Amino acid sequence: MLEFAGAVADKVAVARTKASSIDTMTGIIGELAFAEWFLGDWQKHDILNTKGFPDFDGRIEIKTSTFPFSDRLNLLVRQDYAAARQPECYVQIIIDAPVRGPKAIEAGWVCRISGWATSADVDAAPLRDFGNVWGGRGGYKCHHISISNLRDMDEFPIARK
């Protein structure tokens, strides 16, 4: 999975403010981890054709962070993204890193599918600039919902394939 993600990273990178140097790899790995859960095989997900659209079936958007896992982390959705798109569900994945601000994603790290929220949940969530891993301002605001307040994946409303 890591090898594949590295091979396609340049093809799926988006031109936007980056919170860390591994943002693109983080997003790819999160989508592939969800594909393994949702589709039963991460290789069935066509990651090259989701740019500009929700990640799965035009209905599900995956949000991924690489961070030491804690239930105090948040589902973060950029304000501009939430205003432009309304997927049925946002799913939060945390790549459980051993340290804050890793320079790379390593084999063996656990991807935690931490829960989901609707677009209405996200739109109603408060806004805040969470900054970046280097300690400065991010320059944009994100709607945020604590992982502990996300809906359980056992209640995910879209049938797995």
N, C-alpha and C positions, 0 to 999 in steps of 0.2 A: 504494500500500500504506500509506504514512504517513497519507494523508488518511483512508482507511477506518479505520485503527487509532485515529486521533483521534476519529472519529465514534462508535465503539463503546466507547471506554475506560470511560465511566461505567457502561455496561451489564454489563461483565465484571469490574470491579474487585472484589477480595475484601477483606473486613474482616480484616486481619491486620497485624502489624508490618511496616512497609516499611523496606527497606534503603536505598532512595533515592527521590527524588521522581519518577523515571521508571520505576518498577517495572512498573506496569500496561502502559505502552506497550512496554516491553522484552519482556514476556511475550507480548503480542499479535504483535509483529513476529516473534519467534522461532517462534511457531506458524504464522504465515503463510509464513515462509521454509521451514519444514519441509514445509508443505502443497505448496509449489511443487515441492519435490524428490520428495515421496512421492506426490502426486496429479497432478502435472504442471501444476497451476493453483491458485494460492493462493485464488482465488475459490470453489473447490469446497469449502473447509473452512467448516463452520458453527461459527464461534467463539462464537456466542451460546448454544450449548447444551452446553458442555463443563464448566461450573462445577460443581465437586464430583465430577467424574469424570476419568479419564485423557483426554488431549486427542484421541486418535485411536483409533477402533474399540474404546474401552474397554481398550486394550492398550498404548498408547504415551503416555508423559508427556514433554513437552518442558520442559526447563529452560534458561533463557536469561539471559545476563548481558551488560550493555553495559560494555565495558572494553577498553583497549588489548590486542590479542591477544598472548598468550604461552603457550607450552606448559607453563608453570608454573601456569596457572590450573586451577581444579577444577570438576568437576561437584559441585554442592551440592544436597543434598536435606534439607530440614528433618526433624529427628527425629520430630516429631509427624506430618508428612505420610507419611513412610516407614512408620510404625506403622499408620496408618489405611488406606493403599492399597498394593496390590501390583501395579502394572502389569508387563507382561512386560518392557518396556524403558523406560529413561530415555535421552533423547537430549539432549546438551549442545550448545547453540548460543551462540556468542559474537558479539555485534554489535561489530565492531572499531572502537571509538571512538578518536579521535586523542589524547584526554586522559582521565585518571581523573575520575570524577564529573561527566560532562556534564549539563547542565540539560535537554537535549532530544536526540532522535535526529534526525540529519540525513540528507537524501537523499544517496545515493551511498556510504554506509557499507556495508561488506561484512558479511554474515551468514555466519559460518563454522559449518557443521555439523561439530562437532569429534569426534564419536564417541558410543558408546552403552555402556550397562551394564545388566545384569539387576537385578531387585529384590534377588535374593540377593547380588549384588556390592555393592549399596548397603547392605544390612543388615549386611554384614561389614566395611564401611569404618569407619574411626575417626570419632569425633565431635569437633567443636570449635565454639566461638562465633567466627564470623568478623567480628563487629562490623558497623558500617555505614559508609557512605561519609563520614560526618561525623567519624569517628574514635572513636566510642563503642562500647560493647558492643551487640550485636544483641539480646541478651536471650533467645536461643534457640540451640540447638546444631544443627549440620548434619553429616550424614554427608558425607565428602568423598573424591573420587577424582581424582587428577591427570589432566588431559586426556591426558597422554602415556601413561597406563595404560588409557584407554578403548579399547573394541573399534572396529575400523575400520568405517566405513559400508558398505564393499564386502561386509562379512560380516553385514549387518543381516538378522535372521532372519524379518522380516515382509515379505511380498512388496509391492512398490510397485504402485500401482494405475494 
